[in-house]
């Protein structure tokens, strides 16, 4: 994995389902998992990955809180919300949304 990687389907899907996520700190992961929404570990550090996963498996309170934060944060990223934002942009001044 490369720090400049823009996104990951696995990260987006897991985050959207409200799962606890442990990731390397590539750009999108740093943004998405900030503020307790996930855990970042150094690139190539399998020991840290294992330790963080083991920690989550043994700390139900932390894991559940992380899952709850991920799920609630991801609601603005659903396809429905994304479509609504596109329609708002496309129907801005001088533009009209398609008729239904």
SEFI-256783 format. One record per atom (N, C-alpha, C, CB): x, y, z; residue number from 1; residue in three letters; atom name. Coordinates in steps of 0.1 Angstrom, whole numbers, plus 5000, padded with zeros to 4 digits. Glycine has a CB too. Layout:
BEGIN
+------+------+------+-----+--------+-------+
:   c1 :   c2 :   c3 : num : residu : atome :
+------+------+------+-----+--------+-------+
:    X :    Y :    Z : NUM :    ala :    CA :
...
+------+------+------+-----+--------+-------+
//
This chain:
BEGIN
+------+------+------+-----+--------+-------+
:   c1 :   c2 :   c3 : num : residu : atome :
+------+------+------+-----+--------+-------+
: 5008 : 4988 : 5000 :   1 :    unk :     N :
: 5000 : 5000 : 5000 :   1 :    unk :    CA :
: 5009 : 5012 : 5000 :   1 :    unk :     C :
: 4990 : 5000 : 5012 :   1 :    unk :    CB :
: 5004 : 5023 : 4994 :   2 :    unk :     N :
: 5011 : 5035 : 4992 :   2 :    unk :    CA :
: 5004 : 5046 : 5000 :   2 :    unk :     C :
: 5013 : 5039 : 4977 :   2 :    unk :    CB :
: 5012 : 5055 : 5006 :   3 :    unk :     N :
: 5006 : 5066 : 5014 :   3 :    unk :    CA :
: 4997 : 5075 : 5005 :   3 :    unk :     C :
: 5017 : 5074 : 5020 :   3 :    unk :    CB :
: 5000 : 5076 : 4992 :   4 :    unk :     N :
: 4993 : 5085 : 4984 :   4 :    unk :    CA :
: 4980 : 5078 : 4978 :   4 :    unk :     C :
: 5001 : 5090 : 4972 :   4 :    unk :    CB :
: 4977 : 5066 : 4982 :   5 :    unk :     N :
: 4965 : 5059 : 4977 :   5 :    unk :    CA :
: 4953 : 5067 : 4980 :   5 :    unk :     C :
: 4964 : 5045 : 4982 :   5 :    unk :    CB :
: 4945 : 5069 : 4971 :   6 :    unk :     N :
: 4933 : 5078 : 4973 :   6 :    unk :    CA :
: 4922 : 5072 : 4982 :   6 :    unk :     C :
: 4927 : 5082 : 4960 :   6 :    unk :    CB :
: 4919 : 5059 : 4979 :   7 :    unk :     N :
: 4908 : 5053 : 4987 :   7 :    unk :    CA :
: 4910 : 5038 : 4986 :   7 :    unk :     C :
: 4895 : 5057 : 4982 :   7 :    unk :    CB :
: 4901 : 5031 : 4993 :   8 :    unk :     N :
: 4901 : 5016 : 4993 :   8 :    unk :    CA :
: 4886 : 5012 : 4994 :   8 :    unk :     C :
: 4909 : 5010 : 5005 :   8 :    unk :    CB :
: 4882 : 5004 : 4985 :   9 :    unk :     N :
: 4868 : 4998 : 4986 :   9 :    unk :    CA :
: 4866 : 4991 : 4999 :   9 :    unk :     C :
: 4865 : 4989 : 4974 :   9 :    unk :    CB :
: 4876 : 4984 : 5003 :  10 :    unk :     N :
: 4875 : 4976 : 5016 :  10 :    unk :    CA :
: 4873 : 4985 : 5027 :  10 :    unk :     C :
: 4887 : 4967 : 5018 :  10 :    unk :    CB :
: 4880 : 4996 : 5028 :  11 :    unk :     N :
: 4879 : 5006 : 5039 :  11 :    unk :    CA :
: 4865 : 5012 : 5038 :  11 :    unk :     C :
: 4890 : 5016 : 5038 :  11 :    unk :    CB :
: 4861 : 5017 : 5027 :  12 :    unk :     N :
: 4848 : 5024 : 5025 :  12 :    unk :    CA :
: 4837 : 5015 : 5029 :  12 :    unk :     C :
: 4847 : 5029 : 5011 :  12 :    unk :    CB :
: 4837 : 5002 : 5024 :  13 :    unk :     N :
: 4826 : 4993 : 5027 :  13 :    unk :    CA :
: 4825 : 4990 : 5042 :  13 :    unk :     C :
: 4828 : 4980 : 5019 :  13 :    unk :    CB :
: 4837 : 4986 : 5048 :  14 :    unk :     N :
: 4837 : 4983 : 5062 :  14 :    unk :    CA :
: 4833 : 4995 : 5071 :  14 :    unk :     C :
: 4851 : 4978 : 5066 :  14 :    unk :    CB :
: 4838 : 5006 : 5068 :  15 :    unk :     N :
: 4834 : 5019 : 5075 :  15 :    unk :    CA :
: 4819 : 5021 : 5074 :  15 :    unk :     C :
: 4842 : 5031 : 5070 :  15 :    unk :    CB :
: 4814 : 5020 : 5062 :  16 :    unk :     N :
: 4800 : 5022 : 5059 :  16 :    unk :    CA :
: 4791 : 5013 : 5067 :  16 :    unk :     C :
: 4797 : 5022 : 5045 :  16 :    unk :    CB :
: 4796 : 5001 : 5069 :  17 :    unk :     N :
: 4788 : 4991 : 5077 :  17 :    unk :    CA :
: 4789 : 4993 : 5092 :  17 :    unk :     C :
: 4792 : 4977 : 5073 :  17 :    unk :    CB :
: 4798 : 5002 : 5095 :  18 :    unk :     N :
: 4800 : 5005 : 5110 :  18 :    unk :    CA :
: 4808 : 4994 : 5117 :  18 :    unk :     C :
: 4786 : 5005 : 5117 :  18 :    unk :    CB :
: 4819 : 4990 : 5110 :  19 :    unk :     N :
: 4828 : 4980 : 5115 :  19 :    unk :    CA :
: 4840 : 4987 : 5121 :  19 :    unk :     C :
: 4832 : 4970 : 5105 :  19 :    unk :    CB :
: 4847 : 4981 : 5131 :  20 :    unk :     N :
: 4859 : 4987 : 5136 :  20 :    unk :    CA :
: 4870 : 4984 : 5125 :  20 :    unk :     C :
: 4863 : 4980 : 5150 :  20 :    unk :    CB :
: 4878 : 4994 : 5122 :  21 :    unk :     N :
: 4888 : 4993 : 5112 :  21 :    unk :    CA :
: 4902 : 4996 : 5117 :  21 :    unk :     C :
: 4884 : 5003 : 5100 :  21 :    unk :    CB :
: 4911 : 4988 : 5113 :  22 :    unk :     N :
: 4925 : 4990 : 5115 :  22 :    unk :    CA :
: 4931 : 4991 : 5102 :  22 :    unk :     C :
: 4932 : 4978 : 5124 :  22 :    unk :    CB :
: 4939 : 5002 : 5099 :  23 :    unk :     N :
: 4944 : 5005 : 5086 :  23 :    unk :    CA :
: 4958 : 5011 : 5087 :  23 :    unk :     C :
: 4935 : 5014 : 5078 :  23 :    unk :    CB :
: 4965 : 5010 : 5076 :  24 :    unk :     N :
: 4977 : 5018 : 5074 :  24 :    unk :    CA :
: 4973 : 5033 : 5072 :  24 :    unk :     C :
: 4986 : 5013 : 5063 :  24 :    unk :    CB :
: 4982 : 5042 : 5074 :  25 :    unk :     N :
: 4978 : 5056 : 5073 :  25 :    unk :    CA :
: 4979 : 5063 : 5059 :  25 :    unk :     C :
: 4987 : 5064 : 5083 :  25 :    unk :    CB :
: 4973 : 5056 : 5050 :  26 :    unk :     N :
: 4973 : 5063 : 5037 :  26 :    unk :    CA :
: 4963 : 5075 : 5037 :  26 :    unk :     C :
: 4969 : 5053 : 5025 :  26 :    unk :    CB :
: 4964 : 5084 : 5028 :  27 :    unk :     N :
: 4957 : 5097 : 5029 :  27 :    unk :    CA :
: 4942 : 5095 : 5033 :  27 :    unk :     C :
: 4958 : 5104 : 5016 :  27 :    unk :    CB :
: 4934 : 5087 : 5026 :  28 :    unk :     N :
: 4920 : 5087 : 5028 :  28 :    unk :    CA :
: 4917 : 5080 : 5042 :  28 :    unk :     C :
: 4913 : 5078 : 5018 :  28 :    unk :    CB :
: 4925 : 5070 : 5046 :  29 :    unk :     N :
: 4923 : 5064 : 5059 :  29 :    unk :    CA :
: 4926 : 5074 : 5070 :  29 :    unk :     C :
: 4933 : 5052 : 5060 :  29 :    unk :    CB :
: 4936 : 5082 : 5069 :  30 :    unk :     N :
: 4939 : 5092 : 5079 :  30 :    unk :    CA :
: 4927 : 5101 : 5081 :  30 :    unk :     C :
: 4952 : 5100 : 5076 :  30 :    unk :    CB :
: 4921 : 5105 : 5070 :  31 :    unk :     N :
: 4909 : 5114 : 5072 :  31 :    unk :    CA :
: 4897 : 5107 : 5077 :  31 :    unk :     C :
: 4906 : 5120 : 5058 :  31 :    unk :    CB :
: 4894 : 5095 : 5071 :  32 :    unk :     N :
: 4882 : 5088 : 5075 :  32 :    unk :    CA :
: 4883 : 5083 : 5089 :  32 :    unk :     C :
: 4880 : 5076 : 5066 :  32 :    unk :    CB :
: 4894 : 5078 : 5094 :  33 :    unk :     N :
: 4895 : 5072 : 5107 :  33 :    unk :    CA :
: 4900 : 5081 : 5118 :  33 :    unk :     C :
: 4905 : 5060 : 5106 :  33 :    unk :    CB :
: 4900 : 5094 : 5116 :  34 :    unk :     N :
: 4904 : 5103 : 5126 :  34 :    unk :    CA :
: 4894 : 5104 : 5137 :  34 :    unk :     C :
: 4906 : 5117 : 5120 :  34 :    unk :    CB :
: 4898 : 5110 : 5148 :  35 :    unk :     N :
: 4889 : 5112 : 5159 :  35 :    unk :    CA :
: 4882 : 5100 : 5165 :  35 :    unk :     C :
: 4878 : 5122 : 5155 :  35 :    unk :    CB :
: 4889 : 5089 : 5165 :  36 :    unk :     N :
: 4884 : 5077 : 5171 :  36 :    unk :    CA :
: 4875 : 5068 : 5163 :  36 :    unk :     C :
: 4877 : 5080 : 5183 :  36 :    unk :    CB :
: 4874 : 5071 : 5150 :  37 :    unk :     N :
: 4866 : 5063 : 5141 :  37 :    unk :    CA :
: 4873 : 5051 : 5136 :  37 :    unk :     C :
: 4861 : 5072 : 5129 :  37 :    unk :    CB :
: 4885 : 5049 : 5139 :  38 :    unk :     N :
: 4893 : 5038 : 5135 :  38 :    unk :    CA :
: 4907 : 5039 : 5141 :  38 :    unk :     C :
: 4893 : 5037 : 5119 :  38 :    unk :    CB :
: 4915 : 5029 : 5137 :  39 :    unk :     N :
: 4929 : 5029 : 5142 :  39 :    unk :    CA :
: 4939 : 5028 : 5131 :  39 :    unk :     C :
: 4931 : 5016 : 5152 :  39 :    unk :    CB :
: 4949 : 5036 : 5132 :  40 :    unk :     N :
: 4960 : 5037 : 5121 :  40 :    unk :    CA :
: 4972 : 5030 : 5127 :  40 :    unk :     C :
: 4962 : 5051 : 5117 :  40 :    unk :    CB :
: 4979 : 5022 : 5119 :  41 :    unk :     N :
: 4991 : 5016 : 5123 :  41 :    unk :    CA :
: 5002 : 5019 : 5112 :  41 :    unk :     C :
: 4989 : 5000 : 5125 :  41 :    unk :    CB :
: 5014 : 5019 : 5115 :  42 :    unk :     N :
: 5025 : 5022 : 5105 :  42 :    unk :    CA :
: 5025 : 5011 : 5094 :  42 :    unk :     C :
: 5038 : 5022 : 5112 :  42 :    unk :    CB :
: 5029 : 5016 : 5082 :  43 :    unk :     N :
: 5031 : 5007 : 5071 :  43 :    unk :    CA :
: 5041 : 4996 : 5074 :  43 :    unk :     C :
: 5036 : 5015 : 5058 :  43 :    unk :    CB :
: 5038 : 4984 : 5070 :  44 :    unk :     N :
: 5047 : 4973 : 5072 :  44 :    unk :    CA :
: 5050 : 4968 : 5086 :  44 :    unk :     C :
: 5060 : 4977 : 5066 :  44 :    unk :    CB :
: 5041 : 4972 : 5095 :  45 :    unk :     N :
: 5043 : 4969 : 5110 :  45 :    unk :    CA :
: 5032 : 4958 : 5114 :  45 :    unk :     C :
: 5042 : 4981 : 5118 :  45 :    unk :    CB :
: 5035 : 4946 : 5110 :  46 :    unk :     N :
: 5025 : 4935 : 5113 :  46 :    unk :    CA :
: 5023 : 4934 : 5128 :  46 :    unk :     C :
: 5030 : 4922 : 5107 :  46 :    unk :    CB :
: 5033 : 4936 : 5136 :  47 :    unk :     N :
: 5031 : 4935 : 5151 :  47 :    unk :    CA :
: 5021 : 4945 : 5156 :  47 :    unk :     C :
: 5045 : 4937 : 5158 :  47 :    unk :    CB :
: 5021 : 4957 : 5151 :  48 :    unk :     N :
: 5012 : 4967 : 5155 :  48 :    unk :    CA :
: 4998 : 4964 : 5150 :  48 :    unk :     C :
: 5016 : 4981 : 5149 :  48 :    unk :    CB :
: 4996 : 4959 : 5138 :  49 :    unk :     N :
: 4983 : 4955 : 5133 :  49 :    unk :    CA :
: 4977 : 4944 : 5142 :  49 :    unk :     C :
: 4984 : 4949 : 5118 :  49 :    unk :    CB :
: 4986 : 4934 : 5145 :  50 :    unk :     N :
: 4981 : 4923 : 5154 :  50 :    unk :    CA :
: 4977 : 4928 : 5168 :  50 :    unk :     C :
: 4992 : 4912 : 5155 :  50 :    unk :    CB :
: 4985 : 4937 : 5174 :  51 :    unk :     N :
: 4983 : 4942 : 5187 :  51 :    unk :    CA :
: 4970 : 4950 : 5187 :  51 :    unk :     C :
: 4994 : 4951 : 5192 :  51 :    unk :    CB :
: 4968 : 4958 : 5177 :  52 :    unk :     N :
: 4955 : 4966 : 5177 :  52 :    unk :    CA :
: 4943 : 4958 : 5175 :  52 :    unk :     C :
: 4956 : 4977 : 5165 :  52 :    unk :    CB :
: 4944 : 4948 : 5166 :  53 :    unk :     N :
: 4932 : 4939 : 5164 :  53 :    unk :    CA :
: 4929 : 4931 : 5177 :  53 :    unk :     C :
: 4935 : 4929 : 5153 :  53 :    unk :    CB :
: 4940 : 4926 : 5183 :  54 :    unk :     N :
: 4938 : 4919 : 5196 :  54 :    unk :    CA :
: 4932 : 4928 : 5207 :  54 :    unk :     C :
: 4952 : 4913 : 5201 :  54 :    unk :    CB :
: 4936 : 4940 : 5207 :  55 :    unk :     N :
: 4931 : 4950 : 5216 :  55 :    unk :    CA :
: 4916 : 4952 : 5214 :  55 :    unk :     C :
: 4938 : 4963 : 5215 :  55 :    unk :    CB :
: 4912 : 4953 : 5202 :  56 :    unk :     N :
: 4898 : 4955 : 5199 :  56 :    unk :    CA :
: 4890 : 4943 : 5202 :  56 :    unk :     C :
: 4896 : 4959 : 5184 :  56 :    unk :    CB :
: 4895 : 4931 : 5200 :  57 :    unk :     N :
: 4888 : 4919 : 5203 :  57 :    unk :    CA :
: 4886 : 4917 : 5218 :  57 :    unk :     C :
: 4895 : 4907 : 5197 :  57 :    unk :    CB :
: 4894 : 4923 : 5226 :  58 :    unk :     N :
: 4893 : 4922 : 5240 :  58 :    unk :    CA :
: 4887 : 4934 : 5247 :  58 :    unk :     C :
: 4907 : 4919 : 5246 :  58 :    unk :    CB :
: 4884 : 4944 : 5240 :  59 :    unk :     N :
: 4878 : 4957 : 5246 :  59 :    unk :    CA :
: 4865 : 4960 : 5239 :  59 :    unk :     C :
: 4889 : 4969 : 5245 :  59 :    unk :    CB :
: 4855 : 4953 : 5244 :  60 :    unk :     N :
: 4841 : 4955 : 5238 :  60 :    unk :    CA :
: 4837 : 4970 : 5238 :  60 :    unk :     C :
: 4831 : 4946 : 5245 :  60 :    unk :    CB :
: 4839 : 4977 : 5248 :  61 :    unk :     N :
: 4835 : 4991 : 5250 :  61 :    unk :    CA :
: 4841 : 4999 : 5239 :  61 :    unk :     C :
: 4838 : 4996 : 5264 :  61 :    unk :    CB :
: 4854 : 4998 : 5237 :  62 :    unk :     N :
: 4861 : 5006 : 5227 :  62 :    unk :    CA :
: 4857 : 5002 : 5213 :  62 :    unk :     C :
: 4877 : 5004 : 5228 :  62 :    unk :    CB :
: 4856 : 4989 : 5211 :  63 :    unk :     N :
: 4852 : 4984 : 5197 :  63 :    unk :    CA :
: 4838 : 4989 : 5194 :  63 :    unk :     C :
: 4853 : 4969 : 5197 :  63 :    unk :    CB :
: 4829 : 4988 : 5203 :  64 :    unk :     N :
: 4815 : 4992 : 5200 :  64 :    unk :    CA :
: 4814 : 5007 : 5198 :  64 :    unk :     C :
: 4806 : 4988 : 5212 :  64 :    unk :    CB :
: 4822 : 5015 : 5206 :  65 :    unk :     N :
: 4822 : 5029 : 5204 :  65 :    unk :    CA :
: 4827 : 5033 : 5190 :  65 :    unk :     C :
: 4830 : 5036 : 5215 :  65 :    unk :    CB :
: 4838 : 5026 : 5186 :  66 :    unk :     N :
: 4844 : 5029 : 5173 :  66 :    unk :    CA :
: 4834 : 5025 : 5162 :  66 :    unk :     C :
: 4857 : 5020 : 5171 :  66 :    unk :    CB :
: 4827 : 5014 : 5163 :  67 :    unk :     N :
: 4817 : 5010 : 5153 :  67 :    unk :    CA :
: 4806 : 5020 : 5152 :  67 :    unk :     C :
: 4811 : 4996 : 5157 :  67 :    unk :    CB :
: 4801 : 5025 : 5164 :  68 :    unk :     N :
: 4791 : 5035 : 5164 :  68 :    unk :    CA :
: 4795 : 5048 : 5157 :  68 :    unk :     C :
: 4786 : 5037 : 5178 :  68 :    unk :    CB :
: 4807 : 5052 : 5160 :  69 :    unk :     N :
: 4812 : 5064 : 5154 :  69 :    unk :    CA :
: 4814 : 5062 : 5139 :  69 :    unk :     C :
: 4826 : 5068 : 5160 :  69 :    unk :    CB :
: 4819 : 5051 : 5134 :  70 :    unk :     N :
: 4821 : 5049 : 5120 :  70 :    unk :    CA :
: 4807 : 5049 : 5113 :  70 :    unk :     C :
: 4828 : 5035 : 5118 :  70 :    unk :    CB :
: 4798 : 5042 : 5119 :  71 :    unk :     N :
: 4785 : 5041 : 5112 :  71 :    unk :    CA :
: 4778 : 5055 : 5111 :  71 :    unk :     C :
: 4776 : 5031 : 5120 :  71 :    unk :    CB :
: 4778 : 5062 : 5122 :  72 :    unk :     N :
: 4771 : 5075 : 5122 :  72 :    unk :    CA :
: 4778 : 5085 : 5113 :  72 :    unk :     C :
: 4770 : 5081 : 5136 :  72 :    unk :    CB :
: 4792 : 5084 : 5112 :  73 :    unk :     N :
: 4799 : 5093 : 5103 :  73 :    unk :    CA :
: 4797 : 5089 : 5089 :  73 :    unk :     C :
: 4814 : 5092 : 5107 :  73 :    unk :    CB :
: 4794 : 5077 : 5086 :  74 :    unk :     N :
: 4793 : 5073 : 5072 :  74 :    unk :    CA :
: 4780 : 5075 : 5066 :  74 :    unk :     C :
: 4796 : 5058 : 5071 :  74 :    unk :    CB :
: 4770 : 5079 : 5074 :  75 :    unk :     N :
: 4756 : 5082 : 5068 :  75 :    unk :    CA :
: 4756 : 5093 : 5057 :  75 :    unk :     C :
: 4747 : 5086 : 5079 :  75 :    unk :    CB :
: 4765 : 5102 : 5058 :  76 :    unk :     N :
: 4765 : 5113 : 5048 :  76 :    unk :    CA :
: 4772 : 5108 : 5035 :  76 :    unk :     C :
: 4773 : 5125 : 5054 :  76 :    unk :    CB :
: 4778 : 5096 : 5035 :  77 :    unk :     N :
: 4785 : 5091 : 5024 :  77 :    unk :    CA :
: 4777 : 5080 : 5016 :  77 :    unk :     C :
: 4798 : 5085 : 5028 :  77 :    unk :    CB :
: 4765 : 5078 : 5020 :  78 :    unk :     N :
: 4757 : 5068 : 5013 :  78 :    unk :    CA :
: 4754 : 5072 : 4999 :  78 :    unk :     C :
: 4744 : 5065 : 5020 :  78 :    unk :    CB :
: 4751 : 5063 : 4990 :  79 :    unk :     N :
: 4748 : 5067 : 4976 :  79 :    unk :    CA :
: 4736 : 5076 : 4975 :  79 :    unk :     C :
: 4744 : 5054 : 4968 :  79 :    unk :    CB :
: 4726 : 5075 : 4984 :  80 :    unk :     N :
: 4715 : 5084 : 4984 :  80 :    unk :    CA :
: 4719 : 5098 : 4987 :  80 :    unk :     C :
: 4704 : 5079 : 4994 :  80 :    unk :    CB :
: 4727 : 5100 : 4998 :  81 :    unk :     N :
: 4732 : 5113 : 5002 :  81 :    unk :    CA :
: 4741 : 5119 : 4991 :  81 :    unk :     C :
: 4739 : 5113 : 5015 :  81 :    unk :    CB :
: 4749 : 5111 : 4985 :  82 :    unk :     N :
: 4758 : 5115 : 4974 :  82 :    unk :    CA :
: 4749 : 5120 : 4962 :  82 :    unk :     C :
: 4767 : 5104 : 4970 :  82 :    unk :    CB :
: 4739 : 5113 : 4959 :  83 :    unk :     N :
: 4730 : 5117 : 4948 :  83 :    unk :    CA :
: 4723 : 5130 : 4951 :  83 :    unk :     C :
: 4720 : 5106 : 4945 :  83 :    unk :    CB :
: 4719 : 5132 : 4963 :  84 :    unk :     N :
: 4712 : 5144 : 4967 :  84 :    unk :    CA :
: 4722 : 5156 : 4965 :  84 :    unk :     C :
: 4707 : 5143 : 4982 :  84 :    unk :    CB :
: 4735 : 5154 : 4969 :  85 :    unk :     N :
: 4744 : 5165 : 4968 :  85 :    unk :    CA :
: 4747 : 5168 : 4953 :  85 :    unk :     C :
: 4757 : 5162 : 4975 :  85 :    unk :    CB :
: 4748 : 5158 : 4945 :  86 :    unk :     N :
: 4750 : 5160 : 4930 :  86 :    unk :    CA :
: 4738 : 5168 : 4925 :  86 :    unk :     C :
: 4751 : 5147 : 4923 :  86 :    unk :    CB :
: 4726 : 5164 : 4928 :  87 :    unk :     N :
: 4714 : 5171 : 4923 :  87 :    unk :    CA :
: 4714 : 5185 : 4928 :  87 :    unk :     C :
: 4701 : 5164 : 4928 :  87 :    unk :    CB :
: 4718 : 5188 : 4940 :  88 :    unk :     N :
: 4718 : 5202 : 4945 :  88 :    unk :    CA :
: 4728 : 5210 : 4937 :  88 :    unk :     C :
: 4722 : 5202 : 4960 :  88 :    unk :    CB :
: 4739 : 5204 : 4934 :  89 :    unk :     N :
: 4749 : 5212 : 4925 :  89 :    unk :    CA :
: 4744 : 5214 : 4911 :  89 :    unk :     C :
: 4763 : 5204 : 4925 :  89 :    unk :    CB :
: 4738 : 5203 : 4906 :  90 :    unk :     N :
: 4733 : 5204 : 4892 :  90 :    unk :    CA :
: 4721 : 5212 : 4890 :  90 :    unk :     C :
: 4731 : 5190 : 4887 :  90 :    unk :    CB :
: 4714 : 5215 : 4901 :  91 :    unk :     N :
: 4702 : 5223 : 4900 :  91 :    unk :    CA :
: 4704 : 5237 : 4906 :  91 :    unk :     C :
: 4690 : 5216 : 4907 :  91 :    unk :    CB :
: 4717 : 5240 : 4907 :  92 :    unk :     N :
: 4720 : 5254 : 4913 :  92 :    unk :    CA :
: 4716 : 5265 : 4903 :  92 :    unk :     C :
: 4735 : 5254 : 4915 :  92 :    unk :    CB :
: 4720 : 5277 : 4906 :  93 :    unk :     N :
: 4716 : 5288 : 4898 :  93 :    unk :    CA :
: 4718 : 5286 : 4883 :  93 :    unk :     C :
: 4724 : 5301 : 4902 :  93 :    unk :    CB :
: 4708 : 5288 : 4875 :  94 :    unk :     N :
: 4709 : 5286 : 4860 :  94 :    unk :    CA :
: 4707 : 5272 : 4856 :  94 :    unk :     C :
: 4721 : 5292 : 4856 :  94 :    unk :    CB :
: 4707 : 5262 : 4865 :  95 :    unk :     N :
: 4706 : 5248 : 4861 :  95 :    unk :    CA :
: 4693 : 5243 : 4867 :  95 :    unk :     C :
: 4718 : 5240 : 4866 :  95 :    unk :    CB :
: 4688 : 5233 : 4861 :  96 :    unk :     N :
: 4675 : 5227 : 4865 :  96 :    unk :    CA :
: 4677 : 5212 : 4867 :  96 :    unk :     C :
: 4663 : 5230 : 4856 :  96 :    unk :    CB :
: 4671 : 5206 : 4877 :  97 :    unk :     N :
: 4671 : 5192 : 4879 :  97 :    unk :    CA :
: 4662 : 5185 : 4869 :  97 :    unk :     C :
: 4667 : 5188 : 4893 :  97 :    unk :    CB :
: 4665 : 5173 : 4865 :  98 :    unk :     N :
: 4656 : 5166 : 4855 :  98 :    unk :    CA :
: 4642 : 5165 : 4860 :  98 :    unk :     C :
: 4661 : 5153 : 4851 :  98 :    unk :    CB :
: 4632 : 5166 : 4852 :  99 :    unk :     N :
: 4618 : 5164 : 4856 :  99 :    unk :    CA :
: 4616 : 5149 : 4859 :  99 :    unk :     C :
: 4608 : 5169 : 4845 :  99 :    unk :    CB :
: 4606 : 5147 : 4868 : 100 :    unk :     N :
: 4603 : 5133 : 4871 : 100 :    unk :    CA :
: 4590 : 5129 : 4866 : 100 :    unk :     C :
: 4604 : 5131 : 4887 : 100 :    unk :    CB :
+------+------+------+-----+--------+-------+
//
